[in-house]
């Protein structure tokens, strides 16, 4: 694919109940689901209006007994997965799963930053009939319902995390916002000529059990989303709050315990 080093290109829900997750997120965000064709695992692809935006991975009993818990994880594009994995380890990160190949999809590794926040790195294999295919799972330059709109890292060590992601992926700080006692909300952009914003990092709030990435998915109506979350077994943990630009954002937990966030207008 023609995405560049450091782009978010996919979002994966790891869950204990894929059917329940599908029933929850489908009506909430407008996603469609299909099988991935992988015979050895229950992996489902998420799409909207024909665009692939993510997947659902069913956590096996072995994974759960080993400490895995429902969560969302982002995929970051890299040119060389093996070299990137080595660099991440040398910089104080962790390799949870060494690089492996997914036929027809790409080469992947499951890693974590210096504060233990997990994510994937991936060198995608473009479709044979579309070698310049580009992922827009993260809608970087325009609002797109059902796509990720913002990537937010809450961390116990913002200074170290900023240096880590800058070194690994070339990200740059692009200003900040003072949140008072909570510290600074530091905006992040890609470090190449495109210069688009990709998200932000902030000090981990006391109420968060651990450092984590939170991914904000766009919905057409934030108040209808609140109703759907509450009606279908989810929990809103941060009520809709107006953000710069006039949209509203919220944080929530799905019925299986995965944290996520939404952004959209109030109508």
C-alpha positions in Angstrom: 0.0 0.0 0.0 1.1 3.6 -0.5 0.7 4.6 3.1 3.9 5.9 4.6 6.0 4.9 7.7 4.0 5.9 10.8 0.5 5.9 9.3 -2.3 4.2 11.2 -3.8 1.8 8.7 -6.1 -0.6 10.6 -7.9 -1.0 14.0 -8.5 -4.4 15.6 -10.9 -5.3 18.4 -9.7 -8.2 20.5 -12.7 -9.6 22.2 -14.0 -12.6 24.1 -17.3 -12.7 22.2 -17.1 -11.7 18.5 -20.9 -12.2 17.9 -21.8 -9.9 20.8 -19.3 -7.3 19.7 -20.6 -7.4 16.2 -24.2 -6.9 17.4 -23.0 -4.0 19.6 -20.8 -2.0 17.2 -22.8 -2.7 14.0 -25.9 -0.6 14.8 -23.8 1.9 16.9 -21.3 2.9 14.2 -22.8 1.5 11.0 -20.2 -1.1 10.4 -20.6 -4.2 8.2 -18.8 -7.5 8.9 -17.5 -10.3 6.9 -15.3 -13.4 7.3 -11.6 -13.0 6.6 -11.1 -16.5 5.1 -8.5 -17.5 7.7 -9.3 -21.1 8.4 -7.3 -21.3 11.6 -9.0 -18.5 13.5 -12.2 -16.5 13.9 -11.2 -13.2 12.4 -13.8 -10.8 11.0 -13.3 -7.8 8.8 -15.0 -4.5 9.5 -16.1 -2.2 6.7 -18.3 0.8 5.9 -19.4 1.9 2.4 -16.9 -0.6 1.0 -13.9 0.7 2.9 -12.1 -1.8 5.1 -11.4 -0.1 8.5 -10.6 -2.8 10.9 -11.1 -6.3 12.2 -12.4 -8.4 15.1 -10.1 -11.0 16.6 -11.7 -13.6 18.9 -9.6 -14.2 22.0 -9.2 -17.9 22.6 -9.5 -19.5 26.1 -5.7 -19.9 26.0 -5.2 -16.2 25.3 -7.6 -15.2 28.1 -6.0 -17.5 30.6 -2.6 -16.0 29.6 -3.7 -12.5 30.6 -5.2 -11.1 27.4 -8.2 -8.9 27.8 -10.7 -7.2 25.4 -9.2 -4.1 23.9 -8.7 -2.1 20.7 -5.2 -2.1 19.1 -4.0 0.0 16.2 -1.8 -1.0 13.3 1.0 1.4 12.3 2.5 1.1 8.9 6.3 0.5 8.6 8.6 -0.2 5.7 10.4 -3.1 7.3 8.7 -5.0 10.2 11.8 -6.9 11.3 14.0 -3.8 11.5 11.2 -1.8 13.2 10.7 -4.6 15.8 14.4 -4.6 16.6 14.4 -0.8 16.9 11.4 -0.9 19.2 13.1 -3.4 21.5 16.3 -1.4 21.6 14.3 1.7 22.5 12.8 0.0 25.6 9.7 -1.5 24.0 8.5 -5.1 24.1 8.0 -7.6 21.3 4.9 -9.6 22.3 4.9 -11.6 19.1 7.8 -11.8 16.7 7.2 -10.8 13.1 5.1 -13.2 11.1 3.5 -13.3 7.6 -0.2 -13.3 6.8 -0.5 -14.6 3.3 -2.0 -12.0 1.0 -2.1 -9.4 3.8 1.4 -8.5 4.9 4.1 -9.0 7.6 3.1 -8.1 11.1 4.5 -7.9 14.7 2.7 -7.3 18.0 4.7 -4.9 20.1 4.4 -2.4 23.0 6.0 0.9 23.8 8.2 1.7 26.8 5.1 2.1 29.1 3.6 -1.2 28.0 1.0 0.1 25.6 0.4 -2.5 22.8 0.0 -1.9 19.1 0.8 -3.6 15.8 3.4 -2.8 13.2 2.7 -3.9 9.7 4.2 -3.8 6.2 1.0 -4.5 4.1 1.0 -6.5 0.9 -1.0 -4.5 -1.7 -3.6 -6.2 -3.8 -2.2 -7.5 -7.1 -4.8 -5.5 -9.0 -4.2 -2.3 -7.1 -0.5 -1.9 -6.1 -1.1 1.7 -5.0 -4.0 0.9 -2.7 -4.1 3.2 0.4 -5.8 2.5 3.7 -8.1 5.2 4.9 -9.1 3.4 8.1 -7.8 6.6 9.8 -9.6 9.4 8.0 -6.7 11.9 8.4 -7.9 14.8 6.3 -11.7 14.7 6.2 -14.5 13.5 8.4 -15.7 10.0 7.5 -18.4 8.2 9.5 -17.3 4.8 10.6 -13.6 5.6 10.3 -11.2 6.5 13.1 -11.0 10.2 13.5 -8.4 10.6 16.3 -5.7 8.5 18.0 -5.0 9.4 21.7 -2.3 8.1 23.9 -2.6 8.4 27.7 0.7 7.5 29.3 2.6 7.5 32.6 5.6 9.1 30.9 4.6 11.6 28.1 8.2 12.8 27.6 9.5 9.2 27.0 6.5 8.3 24.9 6.9 11.3 22.7 10.6 10.5 22.1 9.8 6.8 21.4 7.2 7.4 18.8 9.2 10.2 17.2 12.2 8.0 16.9 10.2 5.0 15.6 7.7 6.7 13.3 8.9 10.2 12.7 5.9 11.8 14.5 6.2 15.4 15.6 4.6 17.6 18.2 2.3 20.3 16.8 1.4 22.5 19.7 -0.3 21.6 23.0 -3.3 22.5 25.2 -3.0 23.2 28.9 -5.4 21.0 30.9 -4.5 22.5 34.3 -3.8 19.9 37.0 -4.0 17.1 34.3 -1.0 18.4 32.5 -0.6 19.2 28.8 -2.5 17.7 25.9 0.2 17.5 23.2 -0.9 17.3 19.5 0.9 14.9 17.2 1.3 15.1 13.4 3.1 13.0 10.8 6.6 14.1 10.2 6.6 14.3 6.4 5.4 16.8 3.8 1.8 15.8 4.3 1.8 17.2 7.8 -1.6 16.0 8.9 -2.7 15.7 12.5 -2.9 12.1 13.7 -3.8 12.5 17.4 -2.4 13.5 20.7 -0.7 12.3 23.9 -1.4 13.2 27.5 -0.6 12.2 31.0 -2.5 9.1 32.1 -5.5 10.2 34.3 -5.6 8.6 37.8 -8.8 6.8 37.0 -7.2 4.9 34.1 -5.7 1.6 35.3 -2.8 1.7 32.9 -1.4 3.6 29.9 -3.3 3.0 26.7 -4.2 4.1 23.2 -7.8 5.2 22.7 -9.3 5.4 19.2 -12.1 7.7 18.4 -14.5 6.5 15.7 -16.8 8.9 13.9 -20.6 8.6 14.2 -23.3 10.8 12.6 -25.1 11.7 15.8 -23.3 11.7 19.2 -26.6 11.7 21.3 -28.1 8.8 19.4 -24.8 7.0 20.1 -25.2 7.5 23.8 -28.7 5.9 23.6 -27.4 3.0 21.6 -24.5 2.3 24.0 -26.7 2.4 27.1 -29.4 0.3 25.4 -27.1 -2.5 24.3 -25.0 -3.2 27.4 -22.2 -0.7 27.0 -21.2 2.0 29.6 -20.5 5.6 28.8 -17.5 6.6 31.0 -17.2 10.2 29.7 -20.3 12.0 28.6 -20.4 13.9 25.3 -18.1 17.0 25.6 -17.7 19.7 23.0 -14.2 19.7 21.3 -12.5 22.3 19.1 -14.3 22.4 15.7 -17.8 22.0 17.2 -18.0 18.2 17.4 -18.6 16.2 20.6 -16.6 13.3 21.9 -17.3 10.6 24.5 -15.5 7.6 26.0 -17.2 4.3 26.7 -16.7 0.6 27.4 -18.3 -2.1 25.3 -20.1 -5.1 26.9 -17.0 -7.3 26.8 -14.9 -4.6 28.6 -12.9 -2.9 25.7 -12.5 0.8 26.0 -13.3 3.0 22.9 -14.3 6.5 22.1 -16.6 8.2 19.6 -16.8 11.6 18.0 -19.6 13.3 16.1 -22.0 16.2 15.9 -24.9 17.0 18.2 -28.0 17.4 16.1 
